[in-house]
């Protein structure tokens, strides 16, 4: 069953057509890749899927619900979370608090309750601490919960960003170049992490990536974007052998 259905999505910035008639269907539980040369429009598509940009035309349907044109908060609550190519953690907050920030969508108390430290405040804070530590343990970061996020090694910062995204309880996780800046060992570990997240959190994953070892090693299907348009799509091994993809993306 399709979790995400995007049809004829497009956006223009002034006279520039950045994305044109882009369509994609992603099944529940799928590991799906979106690849293409720099400037092809991949991040622009992520920005439309998450409400940063409003599409000029086309539709976005998540789990049967039309979310086209919704804002970022509404789309996150509908079930889409993302990470970024350039890690966006709260560097001066602890590892634990970075995850707790994302939990506030599901553990709510009033400003009055928080300011006056009423019993509900302590009850929910305790529950959030437990849930955050549970997520951090999945990524082997629970022993670093009290450290500042800025003090984590690069690979652990990537893991923390994924843990924070999962704290919003999404249906679809968007990963924007998660292997950027990683060495081969870190990339291999990241692949294991993504598989674990898919299998243990009932998650569907769409990722943008330039690291072909990660793409070929983890993605079940691919869509290739070039100059804002869909070049081809299909099973990963077949797409990566496509002469048009090799010419446009690999530069051969």
C-alpha positions in Angstrom: 0.0 0.0 0.0 1.3 3.4 -0.9 2.3 5.7 2.0 3.3 8.6 -0.2 1.8 9.6 -3.5 3.2 12.7 -5.3 1.7 13.7 -8.6 2.9 16.3 -11.1 4.6 18.3 -8.4 6.1 21.6 -9.5 7.4 24.9 -8.2 8.6 28.1 -9.9 10.8 30.8 -8.4 10.2 33.9 -10.5 10.9 32.8 -14.1 12.8 29.7 -13.0 11.1 26.3 -13.1 13.0 24.5 -10.3 10.9 21.3 -10.3 8.5 20.3 -13.1 5.8 17.5 -13.1 7.6 15.3 -10.5 5.7 12.2 -9.5 6.7 9.4 -7.1 4.9 6.6 -5.2 6.5 5.1 -2.1 5.1 2.0 -0.5 4.9 1.5 3.3 8.1 0.2 4.7 10.2 0.9 1.6 13.7 2.3 1.6 13.6 4.7 -1.4 16.4 6.9 -2.8 16.2 10.2 -4.7 19.4 10.9 -6.5 20.7 13.3 -9.2 23.4 15.9 -9.9 23.9 18.9 -7.7 21.2 21.5 -8.4 18.8 18.9 -9.9 16.1 19.9 -7.4 16.3 17.2 -4.8 16.3 19.4 -1.7 13.6 21.6 -3.3 11.4 18.5 -3.4 12.2 17.7 0.3 11.3 21.3 1.1 7.9 20.9 -0.7 7.2 17.6 1.1 7.9 19.2 4.5 6.1 22.5 3.9 9.1 24.8 3.7 8.0 25.6 0.1 4.5 25.6 -1.2 4.2 23.8 -4.5 3.1 25.9 -7.5 1.2 22.9 -8.7 0.7 19.2 -8.1 -0.5 17.1 -5.1 1.2 15.4 -2.1 -0.8 12.7 -0.4 0.5 11.0 2.8 -1.2 7.9 3.9 -4.4 8.9 2.1 -4.4 12.5 3.4 -3.8 15.4 1.1 -1.1 17.6 2.7 -0.4 19.8 -0.3 0.4 23.4 0.8 0.3 22.6 4.6 2.8 24.3 6.8 5.8 22.6 8.4 4.1 22.0 11.8 1.0 20.5 10.2 3.0 18.2 7.9 5.2 17.1 10.8 2.0 16.2 12.8 0.6 14.4 9.8 3.7 12.1 9.8 6.7 13.5 8.0 10.0 14.2 9.7 13.4 15.0 8.2 17.1 15.5 8.7 19.3 18.0 6.9 22.5 17.8 4.8 24.1 20.3 7.2 23.3 18.9 10.7 20.8 21.1 12.6 21.1 20.2 16.2 20.7 22.5 19.2 24.5 22.4 19.8 24.3 24.2 23.2 21.7 21.8 24.6 22.3 18.3 25.9 21.9 15.2 23.8 18.9 14.3 26.0 17.3 17.7 25.6 17.7 17.7 21.8 15.4 14.6 21.7 13.0 16.0 24.3 12.4 19.1 22.2 10.8 16.8 19.5 8.7 15.0 22.1 6.7 18.1 23.0 4.3 17.3 20.1 3.1 14.4 22.1 3.7 15.4 25.7 1.9 18.7 26.3 1.4 20.9 29.3 0.4 24.5 29.6 2.8 27.4 30.2 1.1 27.9 33.5 1.9 24.3 34.5 5.5 24.7 33.4 6.1 28.1 35.1 4.7 27.0 38.4 6.0 23.5 38.3 2.7 21.8 38.9 2.5 18.0 39.4 1.6 17.4 35.7 4.9 19.2 34.7 7.0 16.8 36.7 5.0 13.8 35.5 5.4 14.6 31.8 9.0 15.6 32.2 9.8 12.3 33.7 7.9 10.5 30.9 9.8 12.5 28.3 13.2 11.7 29.9 12.3 8.0 29.8 11.2 8.1 26.2 14.2 10.2 25.1 16.6 7.8 26.8 14.8 4.9 25.1 15.4 6.4 21.7 19.0 7.3 22.5 19.7 3.7 23.6 18.6 2.5 20.2 21.5 4.6 18.7 23.9 3.8 21.6 23.9 7.4 22.7 22.2 6.9 26.1 25.5 7.0 27.9 26.1 10.5 26.3 22.7 11.9 27.2 24.2 14.6 29.5 26.8 15.8 27.1 26.3 18.9 24.9 25.4 18.0 21.3 28.3 20.0 20.1 30.7 17.6 21.9 29.6 14.5 20.0 31.7 13.1 17.1 30.3 13.8 13.7 28.8 10.3 13.2 27.0 10.5 16.6 25.6 13.9 15.7 24.0 12.3 12.6 22.5 9.5 14.8 21.2 12.1 17.2 19.5 14.0 14.4 17.8 10.8 13.3 16.8 10.0 16.9 15.3 13.5 17.2 13.3 13.1 14.0 12.0 9.7 15.2 10.8 11.4 18.5 8.1 13.1 16.5 6.7 9.6 15.7 6.7 10.0 11.9 5.3 7.6 9.3 7.9 8.8 6.7 11.5 9.8 7.5 13.3 12.0 5.0 17.1 11.8 5.2 19.0 14.6 3.3 22.5 13.3 2.5 22.9 11.4 5.8 26.3 10.0 4.8 27.8 13.5 3.9 31.2 13.9 5.6 31.3 10.3 6.8 34.2 7.8 6.3 33.5 4.3 4.9 33.2 2.7 8.3 30.7 5.4 9.5 28.7 4.9 6.3 28.5 1.2 6.8 27.3 1.8 10.4 24.8 4.3 9.1 23.3 1.7 6.7 22.8 -0.7 9.6 21.2 2.1 11.6 18.7 3.0 8.7 17.8 -0.6 8.3 17.2 -1.0 12.0 15.0 2.1 12.1 12.9 0.8 9.2 12.5 -2.7 10.7 11.9 -1.7 14.3 10.0 1.5 14.0 7.7 0.4 11.2 9.2 3.3 9.2 9.3 4.3 5.5 12.4 6.1 4.4 13.1 8.4 1.5 16.7 9.6 1.3 18.8 12.0 -0.9 22.4 10.7 -1.2 25.5 11.1 -3.4 27.3 8.2 -1.8 26.7 5.4 -4.3 27.9 2.7 -1.8 25.1 3.7 0.5 22.5 4.1 -2.3 23.3 0.7 -3.9 23.6 -1.0 -0.5 20.3 0.1 1.1 17.8 1.6 -1.4 15.2 -0.8 -2.9 14.1 1.7 -5.5 15.4 4.9 -6.9 14.1 8.0 -8.7 16.6 10.1 -10.6 16.1 13.8 -11.0 17.9 16.0 -13.6 17.2 19.7 -14.2 14.1 19.5 -12.0 12.5 16.6 -14.0 12.2 12.9 -13.4 14.8 11.2 -15.6 13.9 7.6 -14.6 12.8 5.4 -11.8 12.8 1.7 -10.9 14.8 -0.9 -9.0 18.1 0.4 -7.8 20.4 -2.0 -9.7 18.6 -1.3 -13.0 18.5 2.4 -12.5 22.2 2.6 -11.8 23.0 0.8 -15.0 20.7 3.1 -17.1 22.9 4.9 -19.7 21.0 8.2 -19.2 21.6 8.1 -15.5 25.3 7.3 -16.0 25.6 10.3 -18.4 23.6 12.7 -16.3 24.7 11.7 -12.8 27.9 9.8 -12.9 29.3 11.9 -15.7 30.5 9.0 -17.8 
